[in-house]
Amino acid sequence: MEMEATAFEELVVDELDQLPDDMVEGLDNVVFVVEDRPEDGSLDLLGLYDGLALTERTQYGMGELPDRIVVYREPHLLQCETVDELRDEVHTTLVHEIAHFYGIDDEQLHELGWA
């Protein structure tokens, strides 16, 4: 599947807007970023939470850099054949990475059906 970077970013924003309020309201000092692929060039990682989970931090201090949730465009496009599949996969990736922000690990995500 092919999709320009701008269109993919818009799709990610649309899917983020579709998430339940109670899931996103607690996201403090988090930025969402779309990148073509991970730094190592691999195409098997769909997203990444880059930060310290709420369950592991004591508090934010002044001047803390924001946590990042990265969604990788090229791996998503390789795994999906239709826009509907892409939307579903982006949605799942966003939920998965947001869960890491809240301290939910991959084992718990597997149990919940999100990994």
C-alpha positions as protocol buffer text, in pm:
chain_id: "A"
residue {
  index: 1
  type: MET
  ca { x: 0 y: 0 z: 0 }
}
residue {
  index: 2
  type: GLU
  ca { x: 118 y: 352 z: -72 }
}
residue {
  index: 3
  type: MET
  ca { x: 29 y: 676 z: 103 }
}
residue {
  index: 4
  type: GLU
  ca { x: 203 y: 1012 z: 117 }
}
residue {
  index: 5
  type: ALA
  ca { x: 346 y: 1121 z: 451 }
}
residue {
  index: 6
  type: THR
  ca { x: 97 y: 1407 z: 492 }
}
residue {
  index: 7
  type: ALA
  ca { x: -204 y: 1182 z: 430 }
}
residue {
  index: 8
  type: PHE
  ca { x: -69 y: 924 z: 675 }
}
residue {
  index: 9
  type: GLU
  ca { x: -19 y: 1192 z: 942 }
}
residue {
  index: 10
  type: GLU
  ca { x: -380 y: 1305 z: 890 }
}
residue {
  index: 11
  type: LEU
  ca { x: -498 y: 946 z: 928 }
}
residue {
  index: 12
  type: VAL
  ca { x: -302 y: 914 z: 1256 }
}
residue {
  index: 13
  type: VAL
  ca { x: -456 y: 1238 z: 1387 }
}
residue {
  index: 14
  type: ASP
  ca { x: -804 y: 1116 z: 1287 }
}
residue {
  index: 15
  type: GLU
  ca { x: -749 y: 786 z: 1470 }
}
residue {
  index: 16
  type: LEU
  ca { x: -615 y: 969 z: 1775 }
}
residue {
  index: 17
  type: ASP
  ca { x: -930 y: 1182 z: 1777 }
}
residue {
  index: 18
  type: GLN
  ca { x: -1141 y: 862 z: 1773 }
}
residue {
  index: 19
  type: LEU
  ca { x: -988 y: 729 z: 2096 }
}
residue {
  index: 20
  type: PRO
  ca { x: -1198 y: 748 z: 2414 }
}
residue {
  index: 21
  type: ASP
  ca { x: -1156 y: 1068 z: 2614 }
}
residue {
  index: 22
  type: ASP
  ca { x: -1065 y: 880 z: 2931 }
}
residue {
  index: 23
  type: MET
  ca { x: -773 y: 721 z: 2745 }
}
residue {
  index: 24
  type: VAL
  ca { x: -620 y: 1044 z: 2620 }
}
residue {
  index: 25
  type: GLU
  ca { x: -714 y: 1293 z: 2893 }
}
residue {
  index: 26
  type: GLY
  ca { x: -444 y: 1155 z: 3124 }
}
residue {
  index: 27
  type: LEU
  ca { x: -166 y: 1199 z: 2868 }
}
residue {
  index: 28
  type: ASP
  ca { x: 47 y: 1469 z: 3023 }
}
residue {
  index: 29
  type: ASN
  ca { x: 361 y: 1598 z: 2856 }
}
residue {
  index: 30
  type: VAL
  ca { x: 334 y: 1352 z: 2564 }
}
residue {
  index: 31
  type: VAL
  ca { x: 384 y: 1432 z: 2197 }
}
residue {
  index: 32
  type: PHE
  ca { x: 278 y: 1216 z: 1904 }
}
residue {
  index: 33
  type: VAL
  ca { x: 523 y: 1188 z: 1617 }
}
residue {
  index: 34
  type: VAL
  ca { x: 502 y: 1018 z: 1277 }
}
residue {
  index: 35
  type: GLU
  ca { x: 829 y: 894 z: 1130 }
}
residue {
  index: 36
  type: ASP
  ca { x: 891 y: 691 z: 817 }
}
residue {
  index: 37
  type: ARG
  ca { x: 1070 y: 406 z: 996 }
}
residue {
  index: 38
  type: PRO
  ca { x: 1273 y: 331 z: 1310 }
}
residue {
  index: 39
  type: GLU
  ca { x: 1630 y: 463 z: 1327 }
}
residue {
  index: 40
  type: ASP
  ca { x: 1772 y: 115 z: 1266 }
}
residue {
  index: 41
  type: GLY
  ca { x: 1584 y: 98 z: 934 }
}
residue {
  index: 42
  type: SER
  ca { x: 1378 y: -205 z: 1033 }
}
residue {
  index: 43
  type: LEU
  ca { x: 1025 y: -241 z: 905 }
}
residue {
  index: 44
  type: ASP
  ca { x: 877 y: -467 z: 1172 }
}
residue {
  index: 45
  type: LEU
  ca { x: 817 y: -207 z: 1446 }
}
residue {
  index: 46
  type: LEU
  ca { x: 489 y: -18 z: 1409 }
}
residue {
  index: 47
  type: GLY
  ca { x: 522 y: 220 z: 1701 }
}
residue {
  index: 48
  type: LEU
  ca { x: 728 y: 317 z: 2002 }
}
residue {
  index: 49
  type: TYR
  ca { x: 667 y: 472 z: 2342 }
}
residue {
  index: 50
  type: ASP
  ca { x: 977 y: 673 z: 2432 }
}
residue {
  index: 51
  type: GLY
  ca { x: 950 y: 785 z: 2792 }
}
residue {
  index: 52
  type: LEU
  ca { x: 900 y: 680 z: 3150 }
}
residue {
  index: 53
  type: ALA
  ca { x: 567 y: 513 z: 3232 }
}
residue {
  index: 54
  type: LEU
  ca { x: 344 y: 678 z: 3491 }
}
residue {
  index: 55
  type: THR
  ca { x: 392 y: 378 z: 3717 }
}
residue {
  index: 56
  type: GLU
  ca { x: 769 y: 434 z: 3722 }
}
residue {
  index: 57
  type: ARG
  ca { x: 794 y: 808 z: 3777 }
}
residue {
  index: 58
  type: THR
  ca { x: 766 y: 1012 z: 4089 }
}
residue {
  index: 59
  type: GLN
  ca { x: 686 y: 1348 z: 3932 }
}
residue {
  index: 60
  type: TYR
  ca { x: 780 y: 1572 z: 3645 }
}
residue {
  index: 61
  type: GLY
  ca { x: 1020 y: 1851 z: 3720 }
}
residue {
  index: 62
  type: MET
  ca { x: 1053 y: 2182 z: 3549 }
}
residue {
  index: 63
  type: GLY
  ca { x: 1193 y: 2164 z: 3198 }
}
residue {
  index: 64
  type: GLU
  ca { x: 1131 y: 1791 z: 3145 }
}
residue {
  index: 65
  type: LEU
  ca { x: 1129 y: 1688 z: 2782 }
}
residue {
  index: 66
  type: PRO
  ca { x: 798 y: 1535 z: 2678 }
}
residue {
  index: 67
  type: ASP
  ca { x: 751 y: 1162 z: 2634 }
}
residue {
  index: 68
  type: ARG
  ca { x: 706 y: 1061 z: 2272 }
}
residue {
  index: 69
  type: ILE
  ca { x: 472 y: 819 z: 2103 }
}
residue {
  index: 70
  type: VAL
  ca { x: 607 y: 744 z: 1757 }
}
residue {
  index: 71
  type: VAL
  ca { x: 400 y: 587 z: 1479 }
}
residue {
  index: 72
  type: TYR
  ca { x: 605 y: 449 z: 1189 }
}
residue {
  index: 73
  type: ARG
  ca { x: 453 y: 503 z: 843 }
}
residue {
  index: 74
  type: GLU
  ca { x: 642 y: 256 z: 622 }
}
residue {
  index: 75
  type: PRO
  ca { x: 594 y: -53 z: 842 }
}
residue {
  index: 76
  type: HIS
  ca { x: 221 y: 20 z: 861 }
}
residue {
  index: 77
  type: LEU
  ca { x: 194 y: 58 z: 485 }
}
residue {
  index: 78
  type: LEU
  ca { x: 379 y: -270 z: 430 }
}
residue {
  index: 79
  type: GLN
  ca { x: 140 y: -460 z: 658 }
}
residue {
  index: 80
  type: CYS
  ca { x: -186 y: -321 z: 523 }
}
residue {
  index: 81
  type: GLU
  ca { x: -361 y: -357 z: 190 }
}
residue {
  index: 82
  type: THR
  ca { x: -655 y: -119 z: 236 }
}
residue {
  index: 83
  type: VAL
  ca { x: -720 y: 211 z: 409 }
}
residue {
  index: 84
  type: ASP
  ca { x: -961 y: 36 z: 647 }
}
residue {
  index: 85
  type: GLU
  ca { x: -690 y: -213 z: 749 }
}
residue {
  index: 86
  type: LEU
  ca { x: -448 y: 77 z: 791 }
}
residue {
  index: 87
  type: ARG
  ca { x: -691 y: 266 z: 1014 }
}
residue {
  index: 88
  type: ASP
  ca { x: -741 y: -44 z: 1230 }
}
residue {
  index: 89
  type: GLU
  ca { x: -366 y: -104 z: 1260 }
}
residue {
  index: 90
  type: VAL
  ca { x: -290 y: 260 z: 1343 }
}
residue {
  index: 91
  type: HIS
  ca { x: -568 y: 253 z: 1604 }
}
residue {
  index: 92
  type: THR
  ca { x: -420 y: -61 z: 1761 }
}
residue {
  index: 93
  type: THR
  ca { x: -70 y: 91 z: 1757 }
}
residue {
  index: 94
  type: LEU
  ca { x: -191 y: 408 z: 1928 }
}
residue {
  index: 95
  type: VAL
  ca { x: -372 y: 212 z: 2199 }
}
residue {
  index: 96
  type: HIS
  ca { x: -67 y: -11 z: 2246 }
}
residue {
  index: 97
  type: GLU
  ca { x: 178 y: 278 z: 2287 }
}
residue {
  index: 98
  type: ILE
  ca { x: -58 y: 482 z: 2507 }
}
residue {
  index: 99
  type: ALA
  ca { x: -93 y: 174 z: 2728 }
}
residue {
  index: 100
  type: HIS
  ca { x: 285 y: 176 z: 2777 }
}
residue {
  index: 101
  type: PHE
  ca { x: 256 y: 538 z: 2897 }
}
residue {
  index: 102
  type: TYR
  ca { x: 13 y: 417 z: 3163 }
}
residue {
  index: 103
  type: GLY
  ca { x: 249 y: 136 z: 3264 }
}
residue {
  index: 104
  type: ILE
  ca { x: 73 y: -154 z: 3092 }
}
residue {
  index: 105
  type: ASP
  ca { x: 338 y: -395 z: 2964 }
}
residue {
  index: 106
  type: ASP
  ca { x: 330 y: -624 z: 2660 }
}
residue {
  index: 107
  type: GLU
  ca { x: 221 y: -927 z: 2865 }
}
residue {
  index: 108
  type: GLN
  ca { x: -83 y: -739 z: 2996 }
}
residue {
  index: 109
  type: LEU
  ca { x: -155 y: -610 z: 2645 }
}
residue {
  index: 110
  type: HIS
  ca { x: -151 y: -968 z: 2513 }
}
residue {
  index: 111
  type: GLU
  ca { x: -399 y: -1067 z: 2783 }
}
residue {
  index: 112
  type: LEU
  ca { x: -621 y: -775 z: 2681 }
}
residue {
  index: 113
  type: GLY
  ca { x: -590 y: -859 z: 2310 }
}
residue {
  index: 114
  type: TRP
  ca { x: -398 y: -545 z: 2211 }
}
residue {
  index: 115
  type: ALA
  ca { x: -59 y: -698 z: 2130 }
}
